[in-house]
Amino acid sequence: MPEQLLNESTWTFINSFAPWLAGIGSILAVIGALYLARRNDEIRLKMKATVGTVFGYIPNKPPYEEEVVHISITNLGRRTAIVDKVYFKCGFFKKQYMILMPSAHSQSSRIPTRLNDGGAASYIYNLNDFDPNFTSMATMYLNGFPLWLKALSLKACVHTSIERNYVSRLSKELRLRFLNRARELAKNNVGKEDK
């Protein structure tokens, strides 16, 4: 039985697929090469927004530390990117935006910032200066509940000179800070209404 199945006509039929498979392999190789070439031409930015602590030392003065909001951006592509705006976005359907002014912090990058291949920028905002902005955004959030669900939609964003926006989720610490601030404001508003 096996000898009848593997006769000359059967092998001819099996071998007829070889050119097709080789052709498909060549097409996939070309598609892969074009994809990688195009990918290198795109601007690719990696972002992270979190809360951190900056430690400093000034001669003849005691060391200091301050809590800050830290937004870091790294250029992972080969093209130069120019960051001209940093902002927060919130809302799933109706979007709300809070554009950040350039930071006065001495260790913060300036806006606009040119990022070459592998270049990085850090936007640092003192938390005491940043909280009033968080308060205004938290106030916007009080329209509707649940607050924790709305907090998930809060994103840090950068805008580049080629009109592209790059978005990143906030770290858990920064998101919780916003959420707690929003809850405080909601509680205060309820207290005022009771009076």
C-alpha positions as CSV (number, residue, x, y, z in Angstrom):
1,M,0.0,0.0,0.0
2,P,2.7,2.6,0.9
3,E,4.5,1.8,-2.3
4,Q,1.4,2.6,-4.3
5,L,1.0,5.9,-2.5
6,L,4.6,7.1,-3.1
7,N,4.8,6.3,-6.8
8,E,6.3,8.7,-9.4
9,S,3.1,10.7,-10.0
10,T,2.7,11.3,-6.3
11,W,6.2,12.7,-6.0
12,T,5.7,14.9,-9.0
13,F,2.5,16.3,-7.4
14,I,4.3,17.0,-4.1
15,N,7.3,18.6,-5.8
16,S,5.0,21.0,-7.7
17,F,4.4,22.9,-4.4
18,A,8.1,23.7,-4.0
19,P,8.3,26.7,-6.3
20,W,5.1,28.1,-4.7
21,L,6.5,27.8,-1.2
22,A,9.8,29.3,-2.3
23,G,7.9,32.2,-3.9
24,I,5.8,32.8,-0.8
25,G,8.9,32.8,1.3
26,S,10.6,35.4,-0.9
27,I,7.5,37.6,-0.8
28,L,7.4,37.4,3.0
29,A,11.1,38.3,3.2
30,V,10.6,41.4,1.0
31,I,7.6,42.5,3.1
32,G,9.6,42.0,6.3
33,A,12.6,44.0,5.0
34,L,10.3,46.9,3.8
35,Y,8.5,46.9,7.2
36,L,11.8,47.2,9.1
37,A,13.1,49.9,6.7
38,R,9.9,51.9,7.1
39,R,9.9,51.4,10.9
40,N,13.4,53.0,11.2
41,D,12.1,56.1,9.3
42,E,9.3,56.7,11.8
43,I,9.7,58.8,15.0
44,R,9.3,56.4,17.9
45,L,9.2,58.0,21.4
46,K,9.0,56.1,24.7
47,M,7.3,58.1,27.6
48,K,6.9,57.7,31.3
49,A,5.1,59.9,33.8
50,T,5.6,59.4,37.5
51,V,6.2,60.9,40.9
52,G,9.8,60.9,42.2
53,T,12.2,62.6,44.6
54,V,15.1,64.9,43.6
55,F,18.0,65.0,45.9
56,G,20.4,68.0,45.8
57,Y,23.4,69.5,47.4
58,I,24.5,73.1,47.4
59,P,27.9,73.9,48.9
60,N,27.7,75.4,52.5
61,K,24.1,74.4,52.7
62,P,22.4,71.3,54.0
63,P,21.3,68.6,51.4
64,Y,17.7,69.0,50.2
65,E,15.1,66.8,48.6
66,E,11.8,67.7,46.8
67,E,8.9,65.7,45.4
68,V,8.4,66.2,41.7
69,V,6.3,65.0,38.8
70,H,8.8,63.6,36.3
71,I,7.9,63.1,32.6
72,S,10.7,61.3,30.7
73,I,10.8,60.9,26.9
74,T,13.3,58.8,24.9
75,N,13.7,58.8,21.2
76,L,13.9,55.1,20.1
77,G,14.0,55.8,16.4
78,R,16.7,57.1,14.0
79,R,14.8,60.3,13.1
80,T,15.3,63.5,15.0
81,A,12.1,64.5,17.0
82,I,11.3,68.0,18.2
83,V,9.0,68.0,21.2
84,D,7.0,71.3,21.3
85,K,4.3,70.6,23.8
86,V,3.7,68.5,26.9
87,Y,0.1,68.0,28.2
88,F,-2.3,65.7,30.0
89,K,-5.4,64.3,28.4
90,C,-8.5,62.8,30.2
91,G,-11.8,61.4,29.3
92,F,-12.9,58.4,27.2
93,F,-15.4,60.2,24.9
94,K,-15.3,63.9,25.7
95,K,-11.6,64.7,25.9
96,Q,-10.2,67.4,28.2
97,Y,-6.7,68.7,28.0
98,M,-4.2,70.4,30.4
99,I,-1.2,71.9,28.6
100,L,1.9,72.2,30.8
101,M,3.9,75.4,30.7
102,P,7.7,75.0,30.4
103,S,9.1,74.1,33.9
104,A,11.2,76.5,35.8
105,H,13.0,73.6,37.5
106,S,16.8,73.8,37.0
107,Q,17.1,70.2,36.0
108,S,14.2,70.2,33.6
109,S,14.5,70.1,29.8
110,R,13.4,73.1,27.9
111,I,10.5,73.3,25.4
112,P,10.9,72.9,22.5
113,T,13.4,70.0,22.8
114,R,15.3,68.4,20.0
115,L,15.8,64.6,20.5
116,N,18.3,62.9,18.3
117,D,18.6,59.1,17.9
118,G,18.7,57.7,21.5
119,G,18.3,61.2,23.0
120,A,16.2,61.8,26.1
121,A,14.4,64.7,27.8
122,S,13.1,65.1,31.3
123,Y,10.4,67.5,32.3
124,I,10.4,68.0,36.0
125,Y,7.7,69.9,37.9
126,N,7.8,70.6,41.7
127,L,4.8,68.8,43.2
128,N,3.8,71.9,45.2
129,D,3.6,73.9,42.0
130,F,2.0,71.1,40.1
131,D,-0.9,70.4,42.6
132,P,-2.9,73.5,41.6
133,N,-3.0,72.2,38.0
134,F,-4.0,68.8,39.3
135,T,-6.8,70.5,41.3
136,S,-8.2,72.2,38.2
137,M,-8.1,69.0,36.3
138,A,-9.6,67.0,39.2
139,T,-12.5,69.6,39.3
140,M,-13.2,68.9,35.7
141,Y,-13.4,65.2,36.6
142,L,-16.2,65.7,39.2
143,N,-18.9,65.6,36.5
144,G,-19.9,61.9,36.7
145,F,-18.7,58.8,38.5
146,P,-17.0,56.5,39.2
147,L,-13.9,58.5,39.6
148,W,-11.5,55.5,39.6
149,L,-12.7,54.6,36.1
150,K,-12.2,58.1,34.9
151,A,-8.7,58.2,36.4
152,L,-7.8,55.3,34.1
153,S,-8.3,57.5,31.1
154,L,-5.8,60.1,32.3
155,K,-2.8,60.1,30.0
156,A,0.5,62.1,29.6
157,C,1.1,63.2,26.1
158,V,3.7,65.0,24.0
159,H,3.2,66.8,20.7
160,T,5.9,66.9,18.1
161,S,6.7,69.3,15.3
162,I,5.4,66.9,12.7
163,E,1.9,67.1,14.2
164,R,2.1,63.7,15.9
165,N,1.0,63.0,19.5
166,Y,2.6,60.3,21.7
167,V,0.6,59.0,24.6
168,S,1.6,57.2,27.8
169,R,-0.4,56.0,30.9
170,L,0.5,57.6,34.2
171,S,2.3,55.6,36.8
172,K,0.2,54.1,39.6
173,E,1.5,56.7,42.1
174,L,0.7,59.7,39.9
175,R,-2.7,58.3,39.0
176,L,-3.5,57.7,42.7
177,R,-2.5,61.2,43.6
178,F,-4.9,62.6,41.1
179,L,-7.6,60.2,42.2
180,N,-7.2,61.1,45.9
181,R,-7.3,64.8,45.0
182,A,-10.5,64.4,43.0
183,R,-12.1,62.4,45.9
184,E,-11.1,65.2,48.4
185,L,-12.7,67.8,46.2
186,A,-15.9,65.7,45.7
187,K,-16.1,65.3,49.5
188,N,-15.7,69.0,50.1
189,N,-18.4,69.8,47.5
190,V,-20.8,67.4,49.2
191,G,-20.0,69.0,52.6
192,K,-20.8,72.5,51.2
193,E,-24.1,71.3,49.7
194,D,-25.1,69.9,53.1
195,K,-24.5,73.2,54.8
